[in-house]
């Protein structure tokens, strides 16, 4: 009876560790294939002709259409800099330098990737149509209520994510695989 019990416990532990490691690899992924800078995460192997197995599994799990390697890279954040999940009822300030790219967009989506912008005329903030701070950095407000400067109005609701897509990006080109800094995401307040 003792041997059977130990066998069942060992099997349960093996299954839990296997599924736990797989879930971690496909969500956080920083030890496997994802690049993380603060709350932002990207999968640089997306769009490669032969991506690693973890990236292929991530693509199969997410089901989103991805950019080719030469086209750009998408960074996604589901938390603010303090590690709190983003909530569409709150006001956030996104500020700082954006890595080099010919063009970039900042969009707010629900966790399934559906855009939650309140205005059909302004679905995302664009690098071409943005007022910048004195040093050229991004300063934007993401909120369901009116905010000064660059403002992306979103529908109030539950959790959401920010997607910063860099087109024709310098990041990860020519063997460079590091990102020094990404814009910070600060929760300004919640009702």
Residue frames relative to the residue before (quaternion, step in Angstrom):
aa qw qx qy qz dx dy dz
X 1.0000 0.0000 0.0000 0.0000 0.00 0.00 0.00
X 0.6441 0.5369 -0.3154 0.4444 3.60 1.02 -0.82
X 0.6407 0.5249 -0.3245 0.4568 3.59 1.01 -0.77
X 0.6538 0.5099 -0.3078 0.4667 3.58 0.96 -0.87
X 0.6432 0.5213 -0.3185 0.4616 3.59 1.00 -0.84
X 0.6719 0.4889 -0.2970 0.4704 3.60 0.90 -0.92
X 0.6254 0.5348 -0.3300 0.4626 3.56 1.05 -0.74
X 0.6752 0.4859 -0.2919 0.4720 3.60 0.92 -0.88
X 0.6410 0.5065 -0.3233 0.4777 3.60 1.01 -0.77
X 0.6513 0.5143 -0.3090 0.4646 3.59 0.95 -0.85
X 0.6488 0.5102 -0.3050 0.4751 3.56 1.01 -0.84
X 0.6510 0.5100 -0.3101 0.4689 3.62 0.95 -0.83
X 0.6525 0.4983 -0.3150 0.4761 3.59 0.96 -0.83
X 0.6539 0.5160 -0.3168 0.4537 3.60 0.92 -0.87
X 0.6607 0.4938 -0.3082 0.4740 3.59 0.94 -0.84
X 0.6569 0.5109 -0.3117 0.4585 3.61 0.92 -0.88
X 0.6700 0.4818 -0.3010 0.4779 3.60 0.91 -0.86
X 0.6564 0.5205 -0.3121 0.4481 3.61 0.92 -0.83
X 0.7027 0.4363 -0.2703 0.4928 3.58 0.82 -0.95
X 0.6328 0.5354 -0.3332 0.4493 3.61 1.01 -0.74
X 0.6683 0.4838 -0.2997 0.4790 3.59 0.93 -0.87
X 0.6398 0.5160 -0.3272 0.4662 3.60 1.01 -0.74
X 0.6508 0.5034 -0.3177 0.4713 3.59 0.93 -0.86
X 0.6517 0.5088 -0.3144 0.4665 3.60 0.92 -0.86
X 0.6634 0.5171 -0.3097 0.4435 3.58 0.90 -0.90
X 0.7394 0.4209 -0.2331 0.4709 3.60 1.01 -0.74
X 0.7085 0.4094 -0.2771 0.5036 3.61 1.17 -0.26
X 0.7721 0.2690 -0.1588 0.5534 3.60 0.60 -1.09
X 0.0294 -0.8944 0.4445 0.0388 3.54 0.83 -1.03
X 0.4204 0.7467 -0.4618 0.2293 3.62 1.17 -0.06
X 0.6729 0.4689 -0.3120 0.4796 3.62 1.10 -0.48
X 0.7223 0.4478 -0.2417 0.4684 3.56 1.19 -0.33
X 0.8339 -0.1622 0.1447 0.5074 3.62 0.27 -1.18
X 0.6236 0.5550 -0.3521 0.4232 3.61 1.15 -0.38
X 0.2879 -0.7079 0.6161 0.1908 3.53 -1.29 0.53
X 0.0848 -0.8031 0.5893 0.0218 3.58 -0.81 1.01
X 0.0064 0.7427 -0.6692 0.0238 3.52 -1.09 0.93
X 0.7913 -0.1069 0.0255 0.6014 3.58 -0.19 1.25
X 0.8035 -0.2384 0.1733 0.5173 3.60 -0.82 -0.92
X 0.5834 0.6059 -0.3579 0.4054 3.59 1.28 -0.20
X 0.0377 -0.7878 0.6147 0.0069 3.58 -1.04 0.82
X 0.0033 -0.7774 0.6289 -0.0141 3.56 -1.12 0.75
X 0.2946 -0.7184 0.6034 0.1817 3.52 -1.25 0.51
X 0.2260 -0.8386 0.4775 0.1331 3.63 0.05 1.23
X 0.6292 0.5471 -0.3483 0.4284 3.62 1.13 -0.39
X 0.4603 0.6632 -0.4586 0.3714 3.59 1.29 -0.15
X 0.7804 0.3085 -0.2368 0.4896 3.57 -0.88 0.91
X 0.5276 0.6069 -0.4214 0.4192 3.59 1.25 -0.13
X 0.5930 -0.5787 0.4091 0.3822 3.60 -1.09 0.54
X 0.7957 0.1059 -0.0439 0.5947 3.60 1.03 -0.77
X 0.0718 -0.8268 0.5567 0.0380 3.62 0.26 1.18
X 0.6002 -0.5609 0.4203 0.3853 3.55 -1.22 0.46
X 0.6853 -0.5118 0.3179 0.4090 3.63 -1.19 0.42
X 0.6408 0.5263 -0.3388 0.4445 3.62 1.00 -0.71
X 0.6479 0.4985 -0.3171 0.4809 3.59 1.01 -0.75
X 0.6335 0.5160 -0.3361 0.4684 3.61 0.97 -0.77
X 0.6550 0.4969 -0.3116 0.4764 3.60 0.98 -0.80
X 0.6261 0.5307 -0.3327 0.4643 3.60 1.03 -0.77
X 0.6591 0.5029 -0.3049 0.4688 3.59 0.94 -0.89
X 0.6569 0.5013 -0.3131 0.4680 3.59 0.96 -0.82
X 0.6717 0.4977 -0.2942 0.4632 3.58 1.01 -0.79
X 0.7207 0.4451 -0.2643 0.4610 3.61 0.86 -0.90
X 0.2145 -0.8232 0.4992 0.1647 3.59 1.01 -0.78
X 0.4937 0.6589 -0.4325 0.3675 3.61 1.23 0.27
X 0.5036 -0.6088 0.5160 0.3310 3.53 -1.19 0.60
X 0.1774 -0.8154 0.5481 0.0573 3.56 -0.68 1.08
X 0.5341 -0.6060 0.4887 0.3298 3.53 -1.27 0.46
X 0.5133 -0.6061 0.5033 0.3404 3.55 -1.19 0.52
X 0.6812 -0.5189 0.3290 0.3981 3.56 -1.19 0.52
X 0.7124 0.4370 -0.2596 0.4838 3.60 0.96 -0.79
X 0.6206 0.5771 -0.3384 0.4089 3.60 1.22 -0.38
X 0.7195 -0.3898 0.2783 0.5029 3.58 0.93 -0.78
X 0.3239 -0.7196 0.5804 0.2010 3.51 -1.35 -0.17
X 0.2574 -0.7680 0.5724 0.1278 3.56 -1.09 0.77
X 0.1663 -0.7502 0.6353 0.0768 3.52 -0.94 1.04
X 0.1162 -0.7947 0.5947 0.0345 3.58 -0.92 0.92
X 0.0688 -0.7756 0.6268 0.0282 3.57 -1.06 0.85
X 0.1345 -0.7948 0.5890 0.0573 3.56 -0.89 0.98
X 0.7300 0.3078 -0.2090 0.5734 3.57 1.33 -0.05
X 0.4840 -0.6131 0.5170 0.3501 3.55 -1.29 0.22
X 0.7400 -0.4120 0.2789 0.4527 3.60 -1.26 -0.05
X 0.6555 0.5012 -0.3077 0.4737 3.60 1.19 -0.50
X 0.5585 -0.6291 0.3802 0.3844 3.60 1.26 -0.06
X 0.5043 0.6378 -0.4314 0.3909 3.60 1.26 0.13
X 0.5240 -0.6335 0.4549 0.3423 3.63 -0.94 0.79
X 0.5023 -0.6409 0.4887 0.3134 3.58 -1.07 0.76
X 0.1117 -0.7864 0.6074 0.0148 3.55 -0.95 0.99
X 0.4380 -0.7410 0.4509 0.2364 3.59 -0.68 1.10
X 0.5867 0.5547 -0.3825 0.4492 3.62 1.22 -0.05
X 0.6686 0.5200 -0.2780 0.4531 3.58 1.26 -0.37
X 0.4284 -0.6584 0.5599 0.2636 3.54 -1.40 0.25
X 0.0673 -0.8041 0.5907 -0.0052 3.59 -0.82 1.05
X 0.2120 -0.7308 0.6331 0.1421 3.53 -1.24 0.61
X 0.1259 -0.7608 0.6351 0.0441 3.55 -0.82 1.09
X 0.1516 0.8103 -0.5462 0.1485 3.58 -0.56 1.13
X 0.5628 0.5951 -0.4605 0.3423 3.51 -1.22 0.61
X 0.6883 -0.4725 0.3703 0.4072 3.51 -1.37 -0.09
X 0.2683 -0.7152 0.6250 0.1610 3.50 -1.15 0.79
X 0.5297 -0.6276 0.4494 0.3515 3.65 -0.88 0.82
X 0.6626 -0.5567 0.3420 0.3661 3.57 -1.15 0.67
X 0.2071 0.7407 -0.6149 0.1743 3.52 -0.90 1.04
X 0.5711 -0.5867 0.4424 0.3661 3.57 -1.17 0.51
X 0.7805 -0.0355 0.0851 0.6184 3.55 1.07 -0.82
X 0.0185 0.8005 -0.5990 -0.0110 3.59 -1.11 0.58
X 0.1874 -0.7545 0.6166 0.1242 3.55 -1.29 0.43
X 0.1653 -0.7412 0.6419 0.1065 3.54 -1.25 0.60
X 0.0283 0.8125 -0.5762 0.0837 3.56 -0.52 1.23
X 0.2909 -0.7140 0.6078 0.1904 3.54 -1.28 0.51
X 0.0110 0.8006 -0.5972 0.0475 3.56 -0.81 1.03
X 0.5205 -0.5641 0.4985 0.4029 3.54 -1.25 0.22
X 0.7172 -0.4718 0.2854 0.4261 3.59 -1.22 0.15
X 0.6380 0.5040 -0.3270 0.4817 3.59 1.26 -0.29
X 0.5904 -0.6102 0.3515 0.3944 3.61 1.29 -0.06
X 0.4945 0.6446 -0.4358 0.3873 3.60 1.27 0.18
X 0.4812 -0.6892 0.4627 0.2818 3.59 -0.77 1.05
X 0.1804 -0.8029 0.5633 0.0748 3.60 -0.91 0.96
X 0.2885 0.7543 -0.5359 0.2462 3.61 1.15 0.48
X 0.4599 -0.7068 0.4729 0.2553 3.57 -0.96 0.91
X 0.7516 0.3517 -0.1960 0.5225 3.59 1.09 -0.62
X 0.4016 -0.7146 0.5121 0.2565 3.61 -0.80 0.92
X 0.6136 0.5495 -0.3477 0.4480 3.60 1.23 -0.32
X 0.7816 0.1879 -0.1065 0.5852 3.60 1.16 -0.52
X 0.0462 -0.8403 0.5392 -0.0309 3.54 0.15 1.35
X 0.7903 0.0266 0.0057 0.6121 3.59 1.24 -0.45
X 0.4557 -0.6194 0.5450 0.3342 3.54 -1.28 0.29
X 0.1907 -0.7928 0.5744 0.0717 3.58 -0.97 0.91
X 0.5661 -0.6189 0.4264 0.3385 3.57 -1.03 0.73
X 0.6517 0.5366 -0.3152 0.4337 3.59 1.11 -0.60
X 0.7783 0.2802 -0.1377 0.5448 3.60 1.11 -0.64
X 0.4824 0.6654 -0.4158 0.3893 3.55 0.72 1.07
X 0.3332 -0.6852 0.6049 0.2316 3.55 -1.05 0.79
X 0.1907 -0.8068 0.5534 0.0807 3.57 -0.83 0.98
X 0.5846 -0.5552 0.4504 0.3834 3.54 -1.28 0.35
X 0.7445 -0.4300 0.2806 0.4268 3.58 -1.29 0.18
X 0.7344 0.3947 -0.2362 0.4991 3.60 1.05 -0.66
X 0.6129 -0.5937 0.3335 0.4009 3.60 1.28 0.25
X 0.4990 0.6695 -0.4235 0.3514 3.59 1.25 0.07
X 0.5639 -0.5798 0.4807 0.3387 3.52 -1.32 0.41
X 0.0681 0.7354 -0.6737 0.0270 3.56 -1.12 0.80
X 0.1580 0.7980 -0.5586 0.1618 3.58 -0.44 1.22
X 0.2742 -0.7269 0.6059 0.1710 3.53 -1.24 0.60
X 0.1228 -0.7486 0.6493 0.0535 3.53 -1.03 0.93
X 0.2943 0.7669 -0.4932 0.2864 3.57 -0.34 1.23
X 0.4730 -0.6488 0.4995 0.3254 3.59 -1.18 0.45
X 0.7107 0.3959 -0.2401 0.5296 3.60 1.28 -0.27
X 0.6775 -0.5187 0.3516 0.3850 3.54 -1.21 0.68
X 0.0008 -0.7880 0.6142 -0.0430 3.56 -0.98 0.94
X 0.5467 -0.6283 0.4326 0.3454 3.61 -1.12 0.57
X 0.7918 0.3138 -0.2647 0.4522 3.54 -1.41 0.30
X 0.7863 -0.2236 0.2086 0.5368 3.58 -1.00 -0.84
X 0.0197 0.8231 -0.5627 0.0740 3.57 -0.58 1.14
X 0.1210 -0.7461 0.6514 0.0658 3.53 -0.95 0.98
X 0.2359 -0.7849 0.5610 0.1164 3.55 -0.43 1.26
X 0.0791 -0.7963 0.5995 0.0158 3.56 -0.87 1.02
X 0.5499 -0.5772 0.4856 0.3586 3.54 -1.29 0.41
X 0.4439 -0.6767 0.5016 0.3055 3.61 -0.87 0.86
X 0.2589 0.7568 -0.5676 0.1951 3.55 -1.14 0.58
X 0.7564 -0.3886 0.2940 0.4363 3.52 -1.10 -0.73
X 0.8267 -0.1776 0.1364 0.5161 3.55 -1.00 -0.77
X 0.0012 -0.7798 0.6260 -0.0047 3.53 -1.21 0.60
X 0.2740 -0.7406 0.5833 0.1901 3.56 -1.32 0.03
X 0.3448 -0.6987 0.5850 0.2253 3.52 -1.29 0.45
X 0.1289 -0.7789 0.6110 0.0588 3.56 -1.00 0.86
X 0.0851 -0.7694 0.6330 0.0097 3.54 -0.67 1.18
X 0.0678 -0.8177 0.5715 -0.0137 3.56 -0.37 1.27
X 0.1752 -0.7793 0.5987 0.0591 3.55 -0.74 1.16
X 0.1653 -0.7916 0.5842 0.0690 3.58 -0.66 1.13
X 0.8230 0.0485 -0.0927 0.5584 3.55 -0.96 0.94
X 0.1591 0.8535 -0.4748 0.1446 3.52 0.99 0.99
X 0.4755 -0.6389 0.5336 0.2846 3.52 -1.22 0.67
X 0.5622 0.6159 -0.3757 0.4043 3.57 1.17 -0.67
X 0.8535 0.1204 -0.1399 0.4873 3.55 -1.01 0.93
X 0.5459 0.5829 -0.4368 0.4140 3.61 1.14 0.29
X 0.8306 0.2139 -0.1585 0.4892 3.55 -1.10 0.60
X 0.7125 -0.4618 0.2621 0.4586 3.59 1.05 0.67
X 0.5263 0.6139 -0.4309 0.4006 3.61 1.22 -0.08
X 0.0100 -0.8298 0.5570 -0.0318 3.60 -0.56 1.11
X 0.6085 0.5377 -0.3781 0.4446 3.59 1.08 0.53
X 0.1667 -0.7308 0.6533 0.1067 3.50 -1.24 0.64
X 0.3472 -0.7747 0.4923 0.1920 3.55 -0.58 1.14
X 0.8144 -0.0798 0.1026 0.5656 3.59 0.83 -0.93
X 0.1402 -0.7410 0.6512 0.0843 3.50 -1.27 0.59
X 0.6406 -0.5151 0.3775 0.4263 3.60 -1.18 0.32
X 0.4287 -0.6842 0.5249 0.2694 3.55 -1.09 0.71
X 0.2318 -0.7385 0.6175 0.1403 3.56 -1.24 0.54
X 0.0070 -0.8232 0.5643 -0.0628 3.55 -0.39 1.27
X 0.3521 -0.7073 0.5717 0.2211 3.57 -0.91 0.94
X 0.2608 -0.7832 0.5495 0.1289 3.58 -0.62 1.16
X 0.7642 -0.2738 0.1952 0.5504 3.59 0.98 -0.78
X 0.2050 -0.7409 0.6268 0.1270 3.51 -1.37 0.35
X 0.5156 -0.6429 0.4569 0.3347 3.61 -1.06 0.66
